[in-house]
């Protein structure tokens, strides 16, 4: 019965959290709207959404990763504000390639969303073979360090969260 009312509870929860991050507000109205959007999109997507075979191996990591992403977004907002309000001539925009180890489509989508939600970075392209992301960075200090940060801070937990089952 619950599956008919809420066919994809994790998807609905993730969509609600993403809504709260997008609007950058935790007002009760946004919680309600985020929950309604998460529920409605989950219900509508049930007909064509193919999540593939996977199990959510570490649901506790979702909360930890969400907290880390939220903290990183706040920090990045402050850093970008300082950069933009300061001398923009010092900015070093660049494109970098981040090789991917995640194989599940939802994990890849989550990684792209996380990187793009962070001010100062934007995923510009996913390679045709889905093994690399092209990321635009507003101010690049060291490419290898940023690639390592993205992989360790976001990709590694996503690989643990989305443990894929053999087909």
C-alpha positions in Angstrom: 0.0 0.0 0.0 2.8 2.5 0.9 4.4 1.8 -2.5 1.3 3.1 -4.2 1.2 6.3 -2.2 5.0 6.9 -2.1 6.6 4.8 -4.8 10.1 6.1 -4.4 10.6 7.3 -0.9 14.4 7.9 -1.2 14.0 9.8 -4.5 11.3 12.0 -2.9 13.5 12.7 0.1 16.5 13.5 -2.1 14.3 15.8 -4.3 13.0 17.6 -1.2 16.6 18.2 0.1 17.7 19.3 -3.3 14.8 21.8 -3.4 15.8 23.2 0.0 19.4 23.6 -1.3 18.3 25.3 -4.5 16.1 27.8 -2.8 18.7 28.2 0.0 15.9 28.4 2.7 14.6 26.1 5.4 11.4 28.0 5.9 8.4 25.7 6.7 6.7 26.7 3.4 9.8 25.5 1.4 9.8 22.2 3.4 6.2 21.7 2.5 6.7 22.6 -1.2 9.8 20.5 -1.4 8.0 17.5 0.1 5.1 18.1 -2.4 7.5 18.3 -5.3 9.4 15.2 -4.2 6.1 13.2 -3.8 4.7 14.4 -7.1 7.8 13.9 -9.2 8.2 10.4 -7.6 4.7 9.5 -8.5 5.0 10.9 -12.1 8.4 9.3 -12.6 7.1 5.9 -11.4 5.8 5.1 -14.9 9.1 5.7 -16.8 11.8 5.8 -14.2 14.1 2.9 -14.4 16.4 3.0 -11.4 18.2 -0.2 -12.3 19.2 -2.9 -9.8 20.9 -1.3 -6.8 20.6 -1.3 -3.1 21.1 1.6 -0.8 24.0 0.2 1.1 24.7 3.0 3.5 21.7 5.2 4.1 23.6 6.9 7.0 26.1 8.2 4.5 23.3 10.1 2.7 22.8 12.3 5.7 26.6 12.8 6.2 27.2 13.5 2.6 24.2 15.9 2.5 25.6 17.8 5.5 29.0 18.0 3.9 27.5 19.3 0.7 25.5 21.9 2.6 28.6 23.1 4.4 30.6 23.2 1.2 27.9 25.2 -0.5 27.9 27.8 2.2 31.7 28.0 2.2 31.7 28.3 -1.6 29.1 31.0 -1.5 31.3 33.1 0.8 34.4 32.4 -1.3 32.7 33.3 -4.6 31.3 36.5 -3.0 34.8 37.5 -1.9 36.2 36.7 -5.4 33.5 38.6 -7.3 33.5 41.6 -5.0 37.3 41.7 -5.1 39.6 42.2 -8.1 38.2 39.8 -10.7 41.5 40.1 -12.7 43.0 37.7 -10.2 40.5 35.0 -11.1 41.9 31.9 -12.9 38.9 30.3 -14.6 39.6 26.9 -16.2 38.2 23.6 -17.4 39.3 20.4 -15.7 38.6 16.8 -16.4 37.5 14.6 -13.5 37.8 10.9 -14.3 34.9 8.9 -12.9 34.9 5.6 -11.0 31.1 5.5 -10.3 29.2 3.3 -12.6 25.6 3.7 -11.5 23.6 6.4 -13.3 22.0 7.8 -10.1 25.5 8.1 -8.5 26.8 9.9 -11.6 23.8 12.2 -11.6 24.2 12.9 -7.9 27.8 13.7 -8.4 27.1 16.1 -11.3 24.4 17.8 -9.2 26.6 18.2 -6.2 29.5 19.7 -8.3 27.1 22.0 -10.1 25.3 23.1 -6.9 28.6 24.4 -5.5 29.2 28.0 -6.4 32.4 28.4 -8.4 32.1 25.0 -10.2 29.8 23.7 -12.9 29.7 20.4 -14.8 29.9 21.3 -18.4 29.9 17.9 -20.0 29.7 14.2 -19.3 31.9 12.2 -21.7 30.2 9.9 -24.1 31.6 6.8 -22.4 30.4 8.3 -19.0 33.9 7.9 -17.6 34.8 11.6 -17.2 33.3 15.0 -16.3 34.4 18.3 -17.8 34.1 20.8 -14.9 34.4 24.6 -15.2 36.1 26.2 -12.2 35.8 29.9 -11.5 39.2 30.1 -9.8 41.6 27.2 -10.1 44.6 27.0 -7.9 45.7 23.4 -8.5 44.0 21.0 -10.8 45.2 17.7 -9.2 44.1 18.9 -5.8 40.6 19.8 -6.9 40.2 16.5 -8.8 41.3 14.6 -5.7 38.9 16.6 -3.5 35.9 15.9 -5.7 36.7 12.2 -5.9 37.4 11.8 -2.2 34.7 14.1 -0.8 31.8 13.3 -3.1 32.5 10.4 -5.4 33.8 7.9 -2.8 30.7 8.3 -0.5 28.4 8.0 -3.6 30.1 4.8 -4.6 29.4 3.5 -1.1 25.8 4.7 -1.0 24.9 3.2 -4.4 26.2 -0.3 -4.3 25.3 -1.8 -7.6 24.0 -5.3 -7.9 25.2 -7.5 -10.8 22.7 -7.7 -13.7 
